[in-house]
Amino acid sequence: MGEIDSFVVSGDSNGDVILWDKKSGNSLKTFSELKGDVLALAINQDQKIIYASGVDSKVICLRQVSVSNKQKHYNPKIIGHNSHEREGSDRDWVYSGNTRGQSHDIKSLVYLERHQCIISGGVATDLCIYSLEKYGKLQDSFKLKRSNKKFLHIPPFELKNQVTVCTDLATSNKKSESSSWQNEGIMILVLRKTFSIELWMYEKLKQPVFLLEFEKKEYGITSVCSNTSATFLCISDAESTTFYKINIGVDEVNLVKINSEKHDALTGVIYSKFINNTVLTFNNKGDICYSKINEQDDEISVTVEKTVRLEPDEEDMGKYS
């Protein structure tokens, strides 16, 4: 790799990214920014920017800059953090930053010059798109506003719009003086899109009424379910599962997040279903989880009651080997 500048770049099991001279075979520079095996490398078209990642799941950026020997002598920082280089070069490779968009090993990196982004994929099975600044630098997460996301996640399967129909709304809200949904035949429709959900009210022989849109921009929504009375909502994406209380008032509809314990079985959920006040979820690792919504006085919480791991039987697997 590197016909223009006659260099080769490699990554090893120590987390080192090493640049080599193609003619002599000598190492030019070593960067030790990653804390595990380097599994993926990408380089831009003019071969002056390198991206690397792996078991660490952090993506680092290395850039080639013009540096005189005098500059390097009086400014040691320009050599780069955790790096070792040979003297005498008029061009230098420097460490230019990092970001972490995925939680597990990254096994592939692709650089897209036209769109100024890189895409990573790996053990987490989703794809992560990282937007880049000028000169290919990874965006600094500390300088970004909440509305300007530095990366975007695409789930590992095609998402289709899905509608959940809540038909027991009038019955469940008879006790609520603030509720206006007292008429029989009113339904709440929960529409799942790729990065958002919408709540609609539908009454027979009338036009549907839009109530609420809830967005999750960083990760694509993988599963949504609501109980039949439209009082609780469960939303899952590639990283987490979150529970909400649906408040339907006369003039306002909103979602209130419910406190819940974190559990590995609630990550990567691809299917969920309400059974009374219990939510059954199934994730991409084969975990079945039963989470119970507890209502006591004015407090609502969610606890994981039971988890089951589905694993193939060794004897059955042998039949297909």
N, C-alpha and C positions, 0 to 999 in steps of 0.2 A: 504494500500500500504506500503510495506517495511517489509517483513517477516524477512530479514537478520538483520536489525537494530531495529526492533520493533518500527517503527514510522509511523505516518500517516501525509500526507501533504494535505493542503486545501487552497483554495483561496476564498476571499469574495468580497462583493460589494464595499468595501473601497479601493481595490487595494492591500490588504495585502496577502502575502503568509505565511502561518503559519504551523510550524512543531509541531506535537503532540506526546506525549508518549502513545503508545497503551495500556499499562497496567494501568497507573495511570490516563490517560486522561488529564494530565497537558500539557500546551503549552511549548515547548522547545525553540522556537525562532520565531520571526516575522520579515519579510522583507517587507518594504513599498516602493518598487521601482516603482510600477505601479500606474498610476493616474486614473484608472477606474476599473470597474468590472473585476475580474479574471475569465476568461471563459474556459481556457485550461491549462492542466498540462501534462508534460511528464517526465519520469524518465528512466535512463539507466539501463542496466541489473544488474550491481553490486550495484545499488541503492545508488550511491554516487554523482550523478549529477541530478539536477532537472531543467527543463525548464518551464517557465510560461509566459502566455500572456493573452490578452483579449481585452477590449474596447480600451485600450491605443495603441494597435497594435504593441507595442514594445515587443520583446522577451528577457527575462532576463534569466541568467544562475546562479544557486546556486551550490556550491561544498562543499563536506564534506572533511575536512582536520584534521590531527592529531595535536592537540594543547594542551600544558600543561597549567595548571593554572598560572604558573609563566610567560609564554609567554603572556597570555592574560592580566596579570596585568601590564606588562611593555610595551605592544604594543596594546593599545586600538583599533587601526585601524583594527586589525585582526578580530574583532567582526563583521565588515561589516557595510556598509553605510546604514543609516536609519533602523537599526535592534535593537531588544531587545531580550536578552537571559537569561537563568537561569545559575547560577554559578555551578561549580563542575564537568563539563563534560570534559573528556579527548579527545573528538572529537568534532569538531565545524563545523557549516555550515557557509560559507562565500559567499558574493556576488561576482560573477566572471565576470560581464560584461553584455552588452546588444547590440542588433542591431535591426533595424527597416527595414523589407523587404516588408511590405504591408502597405497600406494607410488607411485601415478600420479595424473594429473589427475582431480579430482572434478568431475562435471558436473551432479549433482543432489543436493539435500538435502531431506529431508522430516522435519518435526517432528511427533511423536505425543504429544499432551498426556496422554492417558489412560495411556500406558505409560511416560511420562517418559524418552523416548529420541529420538534422531534417527537417520535412516538415510541413508547416502551411497552413491552409485554413480557409476561413471565408466569411464575407460580400462581399469582392471584387470579389468573385467567382473564382479567379485564385488560383493555388497552388504555393507556394514559397518554394524553396529548399535552406537551409542554410548550407554551408560547415563549418566544425568544425576544430579547432586546436587540439593539444595534450591535453589530459584529458577532452575532450569535450567542451573546451572553445570556445565561439563564436568568429569568426574572427574580429579583430580590423579594422574597416573601415579606420582609419587614417594611418595605416601602409601598406595598400594594394596598389599595383601598378595598374594602369588603366587596364592593360591587365589581371589582376588576380581578377576576380569578386568574391565577397563574397556570392552572392546568384543568383539563377536562377528562372525565372518565367515561369510557364506553363499555357497558356490560358485555359479557362473553357470549351473548345470544341476542337474536333479534327481538326487540320489544314490540309488542302489539298493544293497541289500545284495549283496555279492559274496563267493563262497567260492573260495579256492585250495586245491587238494588236493595234499598232498605225500605221495607213495607210496613213495619210496626211502629212507625214514628208517632202517630196520633195516640196510640195506647201508652207508649212510654212517656209521653210528655203531658199527660193529664194532670200529673202532680205538680207540674211547673206552672206557676202563675204568670211567668214572663214569656212563656211560649205562645206563639200564635198558630201553631200547627195542630189544631184540634179537629179538623175535618177528616172524616174517613175518606180513604182513597188517595191521600197525599203520599207521595213517595220521595225519598232522597236518592239521587243517582250519584255514585262516586266514580268519576271517570279517571282512569290512570293513563297518563301520557308518558313519554320518555323521561322528561325531567320535571314533571309537575303533576299534580292531581287537581281535579275540579269537582266542586259540589254543586249539584243542580237540584231544584225542587220541581217535581212534576205532579200536576193535578189533572185528572181526566178531563178531556175536551178543552184544555187550556194549553197555552204555549209554555214550555219549560222556562223556569226562572233561574238565572245564574246567581249563585250564592257566594262562592269563594274559590280562589285559586291559591294553591300552596306550591312553591317552587323548591326544588333541590337541584342546584346547578352543578355542583362538583361531581356528583355521582348519579348515574342513571338509576331510576327507580326500577327495582326488580320484582317487587310484589306489594300489593295493597289489599287490605281487607277491612271491612267494617261489620259491626254487629247489626242485626236486623232492625234495631231501634235507632240506629244512627247516633248513638251516644259515644261510641269509642271508635278509634281509627288506628290501624297498625300500618306503618310505612317502612319498607325495607329497601336498602340499596346494597352495593357491593361491600360496604364496610360496616354497616350497623342496621339495627332495627329499632325504631322509635315508636312509642305509643302516645296517643293524643286523646284528650277529652273534647268532643264536639259540643260547643255551646251554641244553641240555636235560640236567639231571642227575637223580639218583635221587630227590631230595627237593625240587628247586627248578628252576624255569624262568625265565630272565630274558633281557632284550635288552641288548646292549652296543653303543653307538653307534660306528660306524666313521669314522675321519677321512677326509674327502673334500674335494676342491677345489670351490670355488664356481664355477658357470658359469651364464650367462643361459639356456642351453638346458634347465637343470634347474628352472626356475621355470614355474609354470602347467602342470605335467605332467598330462595327462588319460588317458594310457595308458602302461603299463609291462609288460615281460615279460622273464623270465630266459631267457638262452640260454647254457647251461653257466655259466661265471663272468662272463658279460657281461650287463648290463642294458640293454635297448633301451627308450628313453622317447620319447614324442611329446607336445609341448606345444601350447597354444592359439595359438601364433604360427607354427606350422608347422615347428618345429625337431625333427629326429630326432637323438637323442643316444645314443652307445654308451659306456657306463661300465664299466670293467673292475675287478673285485675282485681285488686282488693279495694272495697269501698267501706270506709269506717268514719262515721261522722262527716266532716267536710274534707277529709283527707283521702286521696286516691294514690295507690302505688301498684307497681307490677313486680311480681316475684316469679322466678323460674322454679316450677314445681317438679319437673322431671325432664331428663334428656335420655335419648336412646340413640346409639350409633349403629347404623345399618352397615354391616360388613359381609362380603360374600363368603360363603362356606368354602373352605379349601377343597373339600371333596367334590363339590359341584364345579369349582373352577377347573379342576383337573380334567373334567369331561370335555372341556372346550380347548384345552391346550394342545 
